[in-house]
Amino acid sequence: MKLFLCLLFILPGLLRAQQCDYNIQAPSFAANLTRANQTLESSMSVSRGSSSTPNCGTARIYTGKGQANSYDRRAYSGGNSVPYNLYSSINLGNPLKDYPEAVAGEYIEVFMSSSNAAVPVTAYVALPNLDTIFSTPPGVYTDVIPFHYYAVRSNGSLDLQTSRYVTISIQIPRFAELSLVSQNAPHDAAATQYIMDFGALETGKERRADLIVLGNVGFGVLMSSQNGGRLVNGVSHVQYRLQIGNGPQLNLSPAGNQYQVIQRPTATTLAGSRYPLNITLQNVPTSLATGAYEDVITITVQAW
């Protein structure tokens, strides 16, 4: 008589992966860089289907490295690139990573208590400010990040369900900004008004200031005078002349006309390009009426 003993082994790694029928909405992300650091939301959503098994209520989302093949992620335009990164929290910390490298805080966990109910998913995109990448050319920089969705079993093991690829688009705008400051003062983007007080008006009296333009492309500067290059008090007026650097004296007449006074074909340094302004009073009549004499010069910069 022979006895046959049959032993059946089931290896955990060979268990059939559960199918959770996840429904995922993962739109592309796009943002413009500014002169301030930004942390913006990339919003997605996930729901589980009604046929899902009981182990489908918790999902973990892991993220790949992108084109940089590094967790120091970068978006590219040709041979140029812009740094950025993805995080699970607006407080940042460690960037999001892929399985199995990611530890707690480096993946996103989602709880779906009921089927067919979309649960929001948020990844936070940390962007640099324009100053830190000032020499990088304007344009749209892109990266493609895979988001891998895993179901978490009751025993803590993971089953890969599906992946979505999210395009990250980061635009460096063409920009130019100006400031009006006292002589030799640094650029200040908030300094867009400057008062030149001549006190008692006298022929040949001068006042000076600096116009600074900061631009990552070439630009033109336009000027116009509210009173056509004259300080006005009622029907009385005093003519003045404006000079930029060592250039010729400019006449901003007639009133309201725009004149291009500066042209620059290339970007500036981060300190900006400085243009000294000198305003000189012309013939001041001895019988000038008393009172305050004013004009307003409007200065406009246009990025090319």
C-alpha positions as CSV (number, residue, x, y, z in Angstrom):
1,M,0.0,0.0,0.0
2,K,1.4,3.3,-1.0
3,L,0.6,6.6,0.6
4,F,0.9,9.8,-1.4
5,L,1.2,13.1,0.4
6,C,0.4,16.2,-1.6
7,L,1.6,19.5,-0.1
8,L,0.3,22.8,-1.5
9,F,2.3,26.0,-0.9
10,I,0.9,29.5,-1.8
11,L,3.6,32.1,-1.9
12,P,2.4,35.6,-1.0
13,G,4.0,37.1,-4.0
14,L,1.9,34.9,-6.3
15,L,-1.4,35.9,-4.9
16,R,-3.7,37.4,-7.5
17,A,-3.6,41.2,-7.4
18,Q,-6.9,42.7,-6.4
19,Q,-8.6,44.8,-9.0
20,C,-10.0,48.0,-7.5
21,D,-11.5,49.6,-10.6
22,Y,-10.1,53.0,-9.6
23,N,-11.4,56.0,-11.6
24,I,-8.8,58.7,-11.7
25,Q,-8.9,62.3,-12.9
26,A,-5.3,63.7,-13.3
27,P,-5.3,66.9,-15.4
28,S,-2.1,68.6,-16.4
29,F,-0.5,71.3,-14.2
30,A,0.5,74.7,-15.6
31,A,1.9,77.8,-13.8
32,N,3.8,81.1,-14.5
33,L,6.9,82.0,-12.5
34,T,6.9,85.2,-10.6
35,R,9.5,87.1,-8.6
36,A,8.3,85.3,-5.5
37,N,8.6,81.6,-4.6
38,Q,5.3,79.8,-5.1
39,T,3.9,76.5,-3.8
40,L,0.8,75.7,-5.9
41,E,-1.7,72.8,-5.9
42,S,-1.9,70.2,-8.5
43,S,-5.4,68.8,-8.1
44,M,-6.5,65.3,-8.9
45,S,-9.2,62.9,-7.8
46,V,-9.7,59.2,-7.3
47,S,-12.7,56.9,-6.6
48,R,-13.1,53.1,-6.3
49,G,-15.7,51.2,-8.3
50,S,-18.7,49.5,-6.8
51,S,-17.3,46.1,-7.7
52,S,-14.1,46.7,-5.7
53,T,-13.0,44.3,-3.1
54,P,-12.9,45.3,0.6
55,N,-9.2,46.0,0.4
56,C,-9.6,48.8,-2.1
57,G,-10.6,51.6,0.4
58,T,-7.1,52.9,0.9
59,A,-4.8,53.9,-2.0
60,R,-1.2,55.1,-2.0
61,I,0.2,57.2,-4.8
62,Y,3.8,57.2,-5.6
63,T,5.5,59.4,-8.2
64,G,8.4,58.9,-10.6
65,K,11.4,61.0,-11.2
66,G,10.5,62.6,-14.5
67,Q,13.0,63.6,-17.2
68,A,15.7,64.6,-14.8
69,N,15.8,60.9,-13.6
70,S,16.3,62.4,-10.1
71,Y,14.1,63.5,-7.2
72,D,15.7,66.9,-7.8
73,R,13.1,67.4,-10.6
74,R,13.5,69.7,-13.5
75,A,11.3,70.9,-16.4
76,Y,12.9,71.3,-19.8
77,S,12.7,73.4,-22.9
78,G,15.4,72.2,-25.4
79,G,18.7,72.3,-23.6
80,N,17.5,74.6,-20.8
81,S,15.7,73.6,-17.6
82,V,14.0,74.9,-14.6
83,P,14.0,73.3,-11.1
84,Y,10.8,72.4,-9.3
85,N,9.5,69.6,-7.1
86,L,6.5,67.8,-5.8
87,Y,5.4,67.4,-2.2
88,S,2.6,65.8,-0.2
89,S,2.2,68.8,2.0
90,I,2.1,72.6,1.6
91,N,4.8,72.6,4.3
92,L,7.0,70.8,1.8
93,G,9.6,68.5,3.6
94,N,10.9,65.7,1.5
95,P,9.7,65.4,-2.1
96,L,7.3,62.8,-3.4
97,K,9.1,59.6,-4.5
98,D,8.4,56.3,-6.2
99,Y,7.8,52.8,-4.7
100,P,9.8,51.2,-3.0
101,E,12.1,54.2,-2.2
102,A,9.4,56.4,-0.6
103,V,8.8,56.4,3.1
104,A,6.0,58.1,5.1
105,G,5.5,61.7,3.9
106,E,7.0,60.8,0.5
107,Y,3.8,59.4,-0.9
108,I,0.1,60.4,-0.9
109,E,-2.4,58.2,0.9
110,V,-6.1,58.4,0.1
111,F,-9.0,56.9,2.0
112,M,-12.2,56.1,0.0
113,S,-14.9,55.1,2.5
114,S,-17.6,54.5,-0.2
115,S,-17.6,53.5,-3.8
116,N,-18.1,55.8,-6.7
117,A,-17.4,58.9,-4.6
118,A,-14.5,61.0,-5.9
119,V,-11.9,61.9,-3.2
120,P,-9.7,64.9,-3.9
121,V,-5.9,64.3,-4.2
122,T,-3.5,67.2,-4.0
123,A,0.2,67.3,-4.8
124,Y,2.0,70.5,-4.0
125,V,4.3,71.9,-6.7
126,A,7.1,74.1,-5.4
127,L,8.4,76.6,-8.0
128,P,11.5,78.8,-8.0
129,N,11.3,82.6,-8.2
130,L,12.5,84.4,-11.4
131,D,15.5,85.9,-9.6
132,T,17.0,82.5,-8.9
133,I,16.8,81.5,-12.6
134,F,17.1,85.0,-14.1
135,S,19.5,84.0,-16.9
136,T,17.2,81.1,-18.1
137,P,15.5,82.1,-21.3
138,P,11.7,82.8,-21.4
139,G,9.5,80.0,-22.6
140,V,7.4,77.0,-21.6
141,Y,9.3,74.3,-19.7
142,T,7.7,70.8,-19.3
143,D,8.1,67.6,-17.5
144,V,6.0,64.4,-17.4
145,I,5.6,62.6,-14.0
146,P,4.1,59.2,-13.6
147,F,1.7,58.8,-10.7
148,H,1.4,55.1,-9.7
149,Y,-1.7,54.1,-7.8
150,Y,-1.5,51.2,-5.4
151,A,-4.2,49.5,-3.3
152,V,-3.3,48.9,0.3
153,R,-4.4,45.4,1.5
154,S,-5.5,44.8,5.1
155,N,-2.1,43.2,5.8
156,G,-0.3,46.3,4.6
157,S,0.9,44.8,1.3
158,L,0.5,46.9,-1.9
159,D,-1.1,46.0,-5.3
160,L,-0.3,48.2,-8.2
161,Q,-3.5,49.2,-9.9
162,T,-2.8,51.8,-12.6
163,S,-0.6,54.8,-13.5
164,R,-1.4,58.2,-14.8
165,Y,1.1,60.6,-16.5
166,V,0.8,64.2,-15.5
167,T,2.4,67.0,-17.6
168,I,4.0,69.8,-15.6
169,S,4.2,73.0,-17.6
170,I,6.2,76.0,-16.1
171,Q,6.3,79.2,-18.0
172,I,9.0,81.8,-17.7
173,P,7.3,85.0,-18.9
174,R,8.9,87.7,-20.9
175,F,9.0,90.6,-18.5
176,A,10.5,94.0,-17.8
177,E,9.8,96.2,-14.8
178,L,11.1,99.6,-13.8
179,S,11.7,101.7,-10.7
180,L,12.3,105.4,-10.0
181,V,14.8,105.9,-7.2
182,S,17.2,108.5,-5.9
183,Q,20.6,108.6,-7.5
184,N,22.7,105.3,-7.0
185,A,19.9,103.6,-5.0
186,P,19.2,100.0,-5.9
187,H,16.3,98.7,-8.0
188,D,13.0,98.5,-6.0
189,A,10.0,97.1,-7.9
190,A,7.7,99.0,-5.6
191,A,9.2,102.4,-6.3
192,T,7.1,103.5,-9.3
193,Q,6.6,107.1,-8.2
194,Y,9.2,109.8,-7.6
195,I,8.6,113.5,-6.7
196,M,11.1,116.1,-7.9
197,D,10.7,119.2,-5.7
198,F,12.3,122.3,-7.2
199,G,11.4,124.6,-4.4
200,A,11.7,128.2,-5.7
201,L,11.7,128.1,-9.5
202,E,14.9,129.4,-11.1
203,T,16.3,129.2,-14.6
204,G,18.8,126.3,-15.0
205,K,17.8,124.6,-11.7
206,E,18.1,120.9,-11.9
207,R,16.8,117.8,-10.2
208,R,18.0,114.2,-10.7
209,A,16.8,110.6,-10.2
210,D,17.6,107.2,-11.6
211,L,15.4,105.1,-13.8
212,I,16.2,101.4,-13.4
213,V,14.8,98.8,-15.8
214,L,15.1,95.1,-15.0
215,G,14.2,92.7,-17.8
216,N,14.9,89.1,-18.9
217,V,14.5,90.2,-22.6
218,G,15.1,93.4,-24.5
219,F,12.7,96.3,-23.9
220,G,11.7,99.8,-24.9
221,V,10.9,102.7,-22.6
222,L,8.2,105.3,-23.5
223,M,7.6,108.6,-21.8
224,S,4.7,111.1,-22.0
225,S,4.1,114.4,-20.3
226,Q,0.7,115.5,-19.0
227,N,1.5,119.1,-19.7
228,G,3.8,118.7,-22.7
229,G,7.1,119.3,-21.0
230,R,5.9,122.2,-18.8
231,L,5.3,122.8,-15.1
232,V,1.9,124.4,-15.1
233,N,-0.1,126.6,-12.6
234,G,-3.3,127.7,-14.2
235,V,-2.4,129.7,-17.2
236,S,1.2,130.2,-16.1
237,H,3.9,127.7,-17.0
238,V,7.6,127.0,-16.9
239,Q,9.3,124.9,-19.7
240,Y,11.8,122.2,-18.8
241,R,14.0,119.8,-20.6
242,L,14.6,116.1,-19.8
243,Q,17.9,114.4,-20.3
244,I,18.6,110.7,-20.0
245,G,22.2,109.9,-19.1
246,N,24.5,111.7,-21.6
247,G,21.9,111.8,-24.3
248,P,20.3,114.9,-25.9
249,Q,17.7,117.0,-24.0
250,L,14.2,115.8,-24.8
251,N,11.1,117.9,-25.4
252,L,8.0,116.0,-24.4
253,S,5.6,118.2,-26.3
254,P,2.8,118.0,-27.3
255,A,1.0,116.9,-24.1
256,G,0.0,113.2,-24.0
257,N,2.2,112.0,-26.8
258,Q,4.4,109.0,-26.1
259,Y,8.0,109.1,-27.1
260,Q,10.3,106.1,-27.1
261,V,13.4,107.3,-25.2
262,I,15.3,104.0,-24.5
263,Q,15.8,100.9,-26.5
264,R,17.7,97.8,-25.4
265,P,17.8,94.6,-27.5
266,T,19.0,92.3,-24.7
267,A,18.2,91.3,-21.1
268,T,19.7,93.2,-18.2
269,T,21.6,91.8,-15.2
270,L,19.7,91.0,-12.1
271,A,20.6,94.5,-10.8
272,G,18.9,96.1,-13.8
273,S,20.1,98.7,-16.2
274,R,20.4,102.2,-14.7
275,Y,19.4,105.4,-16.6
276,P,20.1,108.7,-14.9
277,L,17.4,111.3,-15.3
278,N,18.1,115.0,-15.3
279,I,15.4,117.7,-15.5
280,T,16.4,121.3,-16.1
281,L,14.2,124.3,-15.9
282,Q,14.3,126.6,-18.9
283,N,13.6,130.4,-18.9
284,V,11.7,131.2,-15.7
285,P,10.0,134.6,-16.0
286,T,10.8,137.1,-13.3
287,S,7.1,138.0,-13.1
288,L,5.9,134.4,-12.7
289,A,2.6,134.0,-10.8
290,T,2.9,132.6,-7.3
291,G,1.7,129.1,-6.6
292,A,2.6,125.4,-7.2
293,Y,3.7,124.4,-10.6
294,E,3.3,120.7,-11.6
295,D,3.7,118.2,-14.4
296,V,3.3,114.4,-14.4
297,I,5.6,112.3,-16.6
298,T,4.3,108.8,-17.3
299,I,7.0,106.2,-18.0
300,T,6.1,102.8,-19.6
301,V,8.4,99.8,-20.2
302,Q,7.5,97.2,-22.8
303,A,9.2,93.8,-22.9
304,W,10.2,92.7,-26.4
